């Protein structure tokens, strides 16, 4: 459990660093028409049985930085993979149906003082304009994959459908030094999309494992990742789920993170 406002960070300076690093480009989302669900689901069901899931992610690429590290003297990232990495496709964009999605990223061994997570609503040129949610917390010092769910607490608005959002993770080595040599940031994009009534009804009739096929066929990266993570937490001895997790990261060229520790509790029903 992370506790917001663990340290008092100079947020305004950090926000300026993140916003200034974000490019401005025109963007129109185009999603290819998916295959017939029944046909695609049969393919994905066979893949699941063999420990593999293929997500039909959109081919549109957005400017972003899903991986970043620091080799500067006095840096605070260490280990075999001294990078902060967002668990996103190489296009830097992930789709979801969730109003309050869960975000995943990797942090290496570190001596950082705090981590800052931010979510922005952006304009038609992808320039961050409205801060939707922000929190900071003490990072774990050992390498691990971390997750954070957008809180559904009545204070944070749900993601709007077909609106693009930028999310960023910044690791702050020294809170007294908000300069680029101390703040290491990564950012990517999330978009909530509509699904057809047929797909929605199919999801209602499916259990978590069966939903993986539907999510994959619709290209819903965030939904697939969150579902596999939850299934692994609830079925720790199921090696097929570990293989599926590995296959997902291989698909987006992040297979070097597949064996990294990831701690998540099985949610109570």
Buried (B, 14 or more C-beta within 10 A) or exposed (E): EBEEEBEEBBBEEBBEBBBEEBEEEEBEBEBEEBEEBEEBBEBBBEBBEEBBBBBBBBEBEBBBBBBBBBEEEEBBBEEEBBBBBBBBBBBBBBBBBBBBBBBBBBBBBBEBBBBBBBBBBBEEEBBBEEEBBBBBBEBBBEBBBBBBEBEEEEEBEEBEEEEBBBBBBBBBBBBEBBEEBBBBBBBBBBBBBEBEEEBEEBBEEBEEBBBBBBBBBBBBBBBBBBBBBBBBBBBEEBEBBBBBBBBBBEBBEBEBBBEBEBEBEEEEE
